[in-house]
């Protein structure tokens, strides 16, 4: 159920971003076509926003797909991940978790990333999951 809602949410947000990109690119093309120096510069600058939007959308979709596949692989091999329970308000426990280096196996790095995300440290959690994705890709090639 949650997976379906997530996919629907991603599809809606992707469609809205695509719509924004189309409108921004159209407006940028109109400004560039006007031939006026100021609108030409503004139109060229406006092209940057859709390019950044496309790049970030593709990057997030690829990350989500890779992380989902890695979590499915973990679940198939080890069962549901056992994420340690840490209260996000317990600063000492969160700081200790942050001080822990990212493990060198993809399984441990994935659990570490999920734990960091659970305590509200999303950026660090995503970095650990990226390491897990890299280690998992290397591990699957071996």
C-alpha positions as a printed NumPy array, in Angstrom:
array([[  0.   ,   0.   ,   0.   ],
       [  2.73 ,   2.455,   0.993],
       [  4.748,   1.592,  -2.113],
       [  1.774,   2.335,  -4.366],
       [  1.188,   5.683,  -2.656],
       [  4.863,   6.517,  -3.   ],
       [  4.84 ,   5.708,  -6.711],
       [  1.697,   7.79 ,  -7.24 ],
       [  3.262,  10.695,  -5.328],
       [  6.45 ,  10.48 ,  -7.367],
       [  4.442,  10.353, -10.603],
       [  2.376,  13.415,  -9.65 ],
       [  5.415,  15.449,  -8.571],
       [  7.308,  14.408, -11.708],
       [  4.377,  15.433, -13.9  ],
       [  4.103,  18.81 , -12.148],
       [  7.83 ,  19.401, -12.519],
       [  7.65 ,  18.42 , -16.188],
       [  4.775,  20.879, -16.686],
       [  6.786,  23.632, -15.001],
       [  9.807,  22.81 , -17.173],
       [  7.717,  23.037, -20.347],
       [  6.247,  26.412, -19.364],
       [  9.599,  27.815, -18.228],
       [ 11.298,  26.672, -21.435],
       [  8.468,  28.159, -23.516],
       [  8.732,  31.514, -21.735],
       [ 12.515,  31.436, -22.093],
       [ 12.19 ,  30.766, -25.833],
       [  9.788,  33.707, -26.199],
       [ 12.193,  36.002, -24.371],
       [ 15.168,  34.872, -26.445],
       [ 13.185,  35.267, -29.676],
       [ 12.306,  38.893, -28.882],
       [ 15.794,  39.987, -29.842],
       [ 16.063,  42.684, -27.158],
       [ 19.395,  42.482, -25.288],
       [ 17.899,  42.49 , -21.796],
       [ 15.182,  39.942, -22.58 ],
       [ 17.741,  37.802, -24.406],
       [ 19.899,  37.607, -21.274],
       [ 16.839,  37.004, -19.082],
       [ 15.593,  34.29 , -21.461],
       [ 18.958,  32.522, -21.48 ],
       [ 19.052,  32.667, -17.681],
       [ 15.522,  31.255, -17.561],
       [ 16.692,  28.208, -19.544],
       [ 18.923,  27.295, -16.595],
       [ 15.954,  26.522, -14.296],
       [ 14.503,  23.755, -16.509],
       [ 17.956,  22.225, -16.987],
       [ 18.493,  22.118, -13.22 ],
       [ 14.977,  20.728, -12.785],
       [ 15.546,  17.928, -15.285],
       [ 18.927,  17.073, -13.753],
       [ 17.563,  16.952, -10.206],
       [ 14.476,  14.952, -11.212],
       [ 16.545,  12.323, -13.014],
       [ 19.055,  12.171, -10.156],
       [ 16.346,  11.656,  -7.525],
       [ 14.48 ,   9.055,  -9.582],
       [ 17.678,   7.076, -10.194],
       [ 18.595,   7.271,  -6.492],
       [ 15.135,   6.129,  -5.418],
       [ 15.156,   3.24 ,  -7.865],
       [ 18.637,   2.076,  -6.833],
       [ 17.865,   2.409,  -3.112],
       [ 14.602,   0.503,  -3.557],
       [ 16.336,  -2.308,  -5.417],
       [ 19.042,  -2.505,  -2.775],
       [ 16.446,  -2.641,   0.   ],
       [ 14.576,  -5.386,  -1.891],
       [ 17.85 ,  -7.296,  -2.255],
       [ 18.559,  -6.885,   1.461],
       [ 15.058,  -8.078,   2.359],
       [ 15.389, -11.115,   0.075],
       [ 18.739, -12.098,   1.585],
       [ 18.269, -11.128,   5.249],
       [ 14.581, -10.478,   5.885],
       [ 13.217,  -7.139,   7.038],
       [ 15.962,  -4.746,   8.148],
       [ 16.297,  -4.37 ,  11.907],
       [ 16.784,  -0.65 ,  12.44 ],
       [ 18.047,   0.257,  15.919],
       [ 15.609,   2.334,  17.951],
       [ 17.173,   5.689,  18.788],
       [ 15.192,   8.632,  20.102],
       [ 15.934,  11.608,  17.878],
       [ 15.73 ,  13.896,  20.931],
       [ 18.566,  11.985,  22.613],
       [ 21.372,  14.212,  21.352],
       [ 24.125,  11.999,  22.778],
       [ 22.841,   8.911,  20.933],
       [ 22.374,  10.831,  17.672],
       [ 25.847,  12.377,  17.972],
       [ 27.328,   8.932,  18.652],
       [ 25.555,   7.593,  15.569],
       [ 26.885,  10.49 ,  13.483],
       [ 30.413,   9.873,  14.787],
       [ 30.232,   6.259,  13.628],
       [ 31.934,   5.893,  10.231],
       [ 29.918,   4.447,   7.371],
       [ 30.473,   0.654,   7.416],
       [ 32.329,  -1.035,   4.562],
       [ 29.677,  -3.618,   3.661],
       [ 26.628,  -2.586,   1.695],
       [ 24.273,  -4.278,   4.163],
       [ 25.671,  -2.421,   7.169],
       [ 25.898,   0.862,   5.232],
       [ 22.24 ,   0.515,   4.223],
       [ 21.128,  -0.091,   7.822],
       [ 23.316,   2.824,   8.95 ],
       [ 21.69 ,   5.093,   6.355],
       [ 18.176,   4.   ,   7.297],
       [ 18.969,   4.572,  10.975],
       [ 20.288,   8.068,  10.281],
       [ 17.151,   8.854,   8.295],
       [ 14.99 ,   7.558,  11.151],
       [ 16.607,   9.936,  13.668],
       [ 16.041,  12.88 ,  11.346],
       [ 19.48 ,  13.146,   9.75 ],
       [ 18.276,  12.712,   6.183],
       [ 21.322,  14.187,   4.408],
       [ 23.767,  11.91 ,   6.221],
       [ 21.406,   8.96 ,   5.776],
       [ 21.2  ,   9.506,   2.035],
       [ 24.994,   9.713,   1.852],
       [ 25.267,   6.367,   3.651],
       [ 22.672,   4.822,   1.318],
       [ 24.672,   6.117,  -1.676],
       [ 27.743,   4.357,  -0.257],
       [ 25.637,   1.203,   0.175],
       [ 24.475,   1.453,  -3.45 ],
       [ 28.08 ,   1.743,  -4.633],
       [ 29.235,  -1.144,  -2.434],
       [ 26.24 ,  -3.25 ,  -3.49 ],
       [ 27.   ,  -2.663,  -7.162],
       [ 30.637,  -3.641,  -6.633],
       [ 29.577,  -6.689,  -4.594],
       [ 27.132,  -7.887,  -7.266],
       [ 29.806,  -7.68 ,  -9.99 ],
       [ 32.239,  -9.85 ,  -8.001]])
